[in-house]
Amino acid sequence: MEGHRSIVIAVFSTSAGSGKTITAINLAAGLAKEGYQTCLVDLDLQFGDVMGYLDMVSDTTLADAQKALERNAASFRVEDYLTEYSCGGVSFSVLPPPREINDAYMVNVDTVAEIIRRMGSFNFIVLDMTSVFSALNLVMLDMSTVINFVGVVDFLPAVKNYKVGYDTLLRFEYEERKIRLVENKADEEKYISSRDVERLLGAKFYHRLPSDTAAVTQSIRMGRPLMFAAPLSPLTQSYWQLVGRYTNRDDSAQAQSKNHPASAQEGKKSRGLSWLLDLGGFAAHGSK
């Protein structure tokens, strides 16, 4: 479709250990399994974990892509710098962070933005971001279709950080419907209830992820997303529900796909486009 743009999902947090990377990996894997062309970009430039979690190695990184784009923009192909992850017949692309910390300091914000813009062949781009309001993150948040704001609100400092982060996003004039509040480890006993946190935020959580440390540990040890490492885990099922919310998938569509795969695939593309248009669509993409 002329004017098509990728749906960019920023997975962001204001606290370390929020489950941000696990969420980004499983979103990318779930979207790919649903049949969408998906790219996962690790924007934790100094200490990115995506490659380690997925037990992957790559000869090329974001730093190499930047050098190539700056050297010759006309001949640059972003596909040459992506690494494919594949498991169980499902595959998605990964853009790894720089290997060396020195290279991370040399990353140019405008160049990264141009690299993301050149990923137009993908239906979904998932950004695994660091937990700071850096210049790079602000540009990526601007470019994102939705901000998947992850937090573990299990004690007062974490709740404070989450509220400060949410208030900051609103202060930067991101629309509330663009910000999707996602509570991780939502089923654990906490000093402050989720309902109290919602009252403090003045907004409801878009999605709640249960805790399953054993499944996450198994996933990391196997180098596989949860859907392949622990398909029966409640956390896996919750990630499937989150993927379904981002693709407008429902039970009837699943039944249709079993009986009429071709029509289901066509319907899937239509639903994805409808979801994007409902969110503000092409006009909102890349803007606040």
C-alpha positions as CSV (number, residue, x, y, z in Angstrom):
1,M,0.0,0.0,0.0
2,E,1.4,3.4,-0.9
3,G,2.3,5.4,2.1
4,H,2.6,2.3,4.2
5,R,4.7,2.7,7.4
6,S,5.7,0.1,9.9
7,I,4.0,0.0,13.3
8,V,6.7,0.9,15.8
9,I,6.3,-0.4,19.3
10,A,8.7,1.2,21.9
11,V,9.2,-1.0,24.9
12,F,10.2,1.5,27.5
13,S,10.7,1.7,31.3
14,T,12.1,4.0,33.9
15,S,13.4,1.2,36.1
16,A,16.0,-1.5,35.6
17,G,14.8,-5.1,36.0
18,S,11.3,-4.3,34.8
19,G,11.2,-7.2,32.3
20,K,11.5,-4.8,29.4
21,T,13.9,-6.9,27.3
22,I,11.9,-10.1,27.9
23,T,8.7,-8.2,26.8
24,A,10.4,-6.9,23.7
25,I,11.7,-10.3,22.7
26,N,8.3,-12.0,23.2
27,L,6.4,-9.3,21.4
28,A,8.7,-9.7,18.4
29,A,8.4,-13.5,18.5
30,G,4.6,-13.4,18.9
31,L,4.1,-10.9,16.1
32,A,6.4,-13.0,13.8
33,K,4.5,-16.2,14.7
34,E,1.3,-14.4,13.7
35,G,2.8,-14.0,10.2
36,Y,4.0,-10.4,10.4
37,Q,7.4,-9.2,9.1
38,T,9.0,-8.1,12.4
39,C,12.3,-6.5,13.4
40,L,13.6,-6.3,17.0
41,V,16.1,-3.4,17.5
42,D,18.3,-3.5,20.7
43,L,18.8,0.1,21.6
44,D,20.5,-0.6,24.9
45,L,23.7,0.5,23.2
46,Q,26.2,-0.3,26.0
47,F,24.7,-3.3,27.7
48,G,22.1,-4.8,25.4
49,D,20.8,-8.3,26.3
50,V,18.8,-9.3,23.3
51,M,21.6,-11.3,21.6
52,G,22.6,-13.0,24.8
53,Y,19.0,-13.9,25.7
54,L,18.5,-15.4,22.2
55,D,21.9,-17.1,22.2
56,M,22.8,-15.3,19.0
57,V,26.0,-13.9,17.5
58,S,26.3,-11.4,14.6
59,D,29.1,-10.1,12.5
60,T,27.3,-6.7,12.1
61,T,25.8,-4.3,14.5
62,L,24.0,-0.9,14.6
63,A,27.5,0.7,14.7
64,D,28.3,-1.0,11.3
65,A,25.0,0.1,9.9
66,Q,25.6,3.7,10.9
67,K,29.1,3.7,9.3
68,A,27.7,2.3,6.1
69,L,24.8,4.7,5.9
70,E,27.1,7.7,6.5
71,R,29.6,6.4,4.0
72,N,27.1,5.9,1.1
73,A,23.4,6.6,1.8
74,A,22.3,5.8,-1.7
75,S,23.6,2.2,-1.6
76,F,22.8,1.5,2.0
77,R,20.5,-1.5,2.6
78,V,19.4,-2.0,6.2
79,E,18.8,-5.7,5.5
80,D,22.6,-6.2,5.2
81,Y,23.0,-5.4,8.9
82,L,20.2,-7.5,10.4
83,T,20.6,-11.0,11.9
84,E,17.8,-13.5,11.6
85,Y,16.5,-15.4,14.7
86,S,14.7,-18.6,13.8
87,C,13.0,-21.2,15.9
88,G,10.1,-23.6,15.2
89,G,9.6,-22.3,11.8
90,V,9.2,-18.7,13.1
91,S,11.8,-16.1,12.3
92,F,12.3,-12.4,12.9
93,S,15.1,-9.9,12.3
94,V,17.3,-8.4,15.0
95,L,19.5,-5.3,14.8
96,P,22.2,-5.8,17.5
97,P,23.7,-3.0,19.5
98,P,27.4,-2.1,19.1
99,R,29.9,-4.6,20.4
100,E,32.2,-2.1,22.0
101,I,31.2,0.6,24.5
102,N,33.4,3.1,22.6
103,D,31.3,2.4,19.5
104,A,28.1,3.1,21.6
105,Y,29.4,6.6,22.3
106,M,29.8,7.2,18.6
107,V,26.2,6.4,17.7
108,N,24.4,9.3,16.1
109,V,20.8,9.9,17.0
110,D,19.8,11.2,13.5
111,T,21.5,8.3,11.8
112,V,19.6,5.8,14.0
113,A,16.4,7.5,13.2
114,E,17.2,7.2,9.5
115,I,18.0,3.5,9.9
116,I,14.6,2.9,11.5
117,R,12.9,4.9,8.7
118,R,14.5,2.6,6.2
119,M,12.9,-0.5,7.7
120,G,9.7,0.1,5.8
121,S,9.5,-3.5,4.6
122,F,8.5,-4.6,8.1
123,N,5.0,-4.7,9.5
124,F,6.2,-4.2,13.1
125,I,9.4,-2.8,14.5
126,V,9.9,-3.5,18.2
127,L,12.4,-1.2,20.1
128,D,14.1,-2.5,23.3
129,M,15.1,0.8,24.9
130,T,17.1,1.8,27.9
131,S,15.5,3.2,31.1
132,V,16.4,6.8,30.6
133,F,15.0,9.9,28.9
134,S,18.1,10.2,26.6
135,A,18.2,12.1,23.4
136,L,18.1,8.9,21.4
137,N,15.1,7.5,23.4
138,L,13.2,10.8,23.0
139,V,13.6,10.6,19.2
140,M,12.6,6.9,19.2
141,L,9.5,7.7,21.4
142,D,8.6,10.4,18.9
143,M,8.9,7.9,16.0
144,S,6.9,5.2,17.8
145,T,3.3,4.3,17.1
146,V,2.8,3.2,20.6
147,I,4.8,3.3,23.8
148,N,4.7,0.0,25.8
149,F,5.5,1.5,29.2
150,V,6.6,-1.5,31.4
151,G,6.9,-1.3,35.2
152,V,7.1,-3.5,38.3
153,V,5.2,-1.5,40.9
154,D,6.0,-3.6,44.0
155,F,7.3,-1.0,46.4
156,L,7.3,2.8,46.9
157,P,10.4,3.8,45.0
158,A,9.3,1.7,42.0
159,V,5.9,3.3,42.1
160,K,7.5,6.8,42.3
161,N,9.7,6.1,39.3
162,Y,6.8,4.7,37.3
163,K,4.7,7.8,38.1
164,V,7.5,10.2,37.3
165,G,8.1,8.4,34.0
166,Y,4.4,8.5,33.1
167,D,4.0,12.1,34.1
168,T,7.1,12.9,32.0
169,L,5.7,11.2,28.9
170,L,2.5,13.3,29.3
171,R,4.5,16.4,29.9
172,F,6.3,15.7,26.6
173,E,2.7,15.8,25.1
174,Y,2.5,12.2,24.0
175,E,-1.2,11.3,23.7
176,E,-2.5,9.1,26.5
177,R,-3.8,6.6,23.9
178,K,-0.3,6.2,22.6
179,I,1.0,5.2,26.0
180,R,0.2,1.6,27.0
181,L,0.8,1.0,30.7
182,V,1.9,-2.6,31.3
183,E,2.3,-3.9,34.8
184,N,4.9,-6.8,35.1
185,K,4.7,-9.3,37.9
186,A,1.1,-8.2,38.5
187,D,0.1,-11.2,40.5
188,E,2.7,-10.9,43.2
189,E,1.8,-9.6,46.7
190,K,2.7,-6.0,46.9
191,Y,2.8,-3.3,49.5
192,I,0.7,-1.1,47.2
193,S,-2.2,-2.6,45.2
194,S,-2.5,-2.2,41.4
195,R,-5.7,-0.3,42.0
196,D,-4.0,2.2,44.2
197,V,-1.3,2.6,41.6
198,E,-3.9,3.3,39.0
199,R,-5.5,5.9,41.2
200,L,-2.1,7.5,41.7
201,L,-1.4,7.5,38.0
202,G,-4.9,8.7,37.0
203,A,-4.9,5.9,34.3
204,K,-5.6,2.2,34.1
205,F,-3.1,-0.5,33.2
206,Y,-3.5,-1.6,29.5
207,H,-2.2,-5.1,30.3
208,R,-0.9,-7.1,33.3
209,L,1.8,-9.7,33.1
210,P,2.0,-12.4,35.7
211,S,5.2,-13.5,37.4
212,D,6.9,-16.8,36.3
213,T,10.6,-16.7,37.2
214,A,11.1,-20.4,36.4
215,A,9.7,-20.0,32.9
216,V,11.8,-16.8,32.2
217,T,15.0,-18.6,33.5
218,Q,14.2,-21.6,31.3
219,S,13.7,-19.3,28.3
220,I,17.0,-17.6,28.8
221,R,18.9,-20.8,29.3
222,M,17.4,-22.2,26.1
223,G,18.0,-19.0,24.2
224,R,14.4,-19.1,23.1
225,P,11.3,-16.9,23.5
226,L,8.8,-18.1,26.1
227,M,6.4,-19.5,23.4
228,F,9.0,-22.0,22.5
229,A,10.7,-22.6,25.9
230,A,7.6,-22.6,28.1
231,P,4.4,-22.6,26.0
232,L,2.1,-23.5,28.9
233,S,3.4,-20.8,31.2
234,P,0.7,-18.2,32.3
235,L,3.3,-15.6,31.4
236,T,3.5,-17.0,27.9
237,Q,-0.2,-16.9,27.6
238,S,-0.3,-13.3,28.8
239,Y,2.2,-12.3,26.2
240,W,0.0,-14.0,23.6
241,Q,-2.9,-11.9,24.8
242,L,-0.7,-8.7,24.5
243,V,0.3,-9.7,21.0
244,G,-3.4,-10.2,20.2
245,R,-4.3,-6.8,21.4
246,Y,-1.7,-5.2,19.1
247,T,-2.9,-7.2,16.1
248,N,-6.7,-7.2,16.9
249,R,-6.6,-11.0,16.8
250,D,-9.6,-12.8,18.3
251,D,-10.8,-16.3,18.7
252,S,-12.9,-16.2,15.5
253,A,-9.8,-15.2,13.5
254,Q,-8.0,-18.2,14.9
255,A,-10.8,-20.5,13.9
256,Q,-10.9,-19.0,10.5
257,S,-7.1,-19.5,10.1
258,K,-7.5,-23.2,10.6
259,N,-10.2,-23.6,8.0
260,H,-9.2,-20.9,5.5
261,P,-5.5,-19.9,5.9
262,A,-5.5,-17.6,2.9
263,S,-8.5,-15.6,3.9
264,A,-7.2,-15.4,7.5
265,Q,-3.9,-14.0,6.3
266,E,-5.7,-11.4,4.3
267,G,-7.9,-10.5,7.2
268,K,-4.9,-10.3,9.5
269,K,-3.4,-7.6,7.3
270,S,-6.6,-5.7,7.3
271,R,-7.0,-5.8,11.0
272,G,-3.4,-4.6,11.5
273,L,-4.1,-1.7,9.2
274,S,-7.4,-0.9,11.0
275,W,-5.5,-1.0,14.4
276,L,-3.0,1.5,13.0
277,L,-5.7,3.8,11.6
278,D,-7.6,3.7,14.9
279,L,-4.5,4.9,16.7
280,G,-4.1,8.0,14.6
281,G,-2.6,6.1,11.7
282,F,-0.2,7.5,9.2
283,A,-0.6,11.1,10.4
284,A,0.3,10.2,14.0
285,H,3.2,7.9,13.1
286,G,6.5,9.6,13.9
287,S,4.9,12.5,15.8
288,K,3.7,13.3,19.2
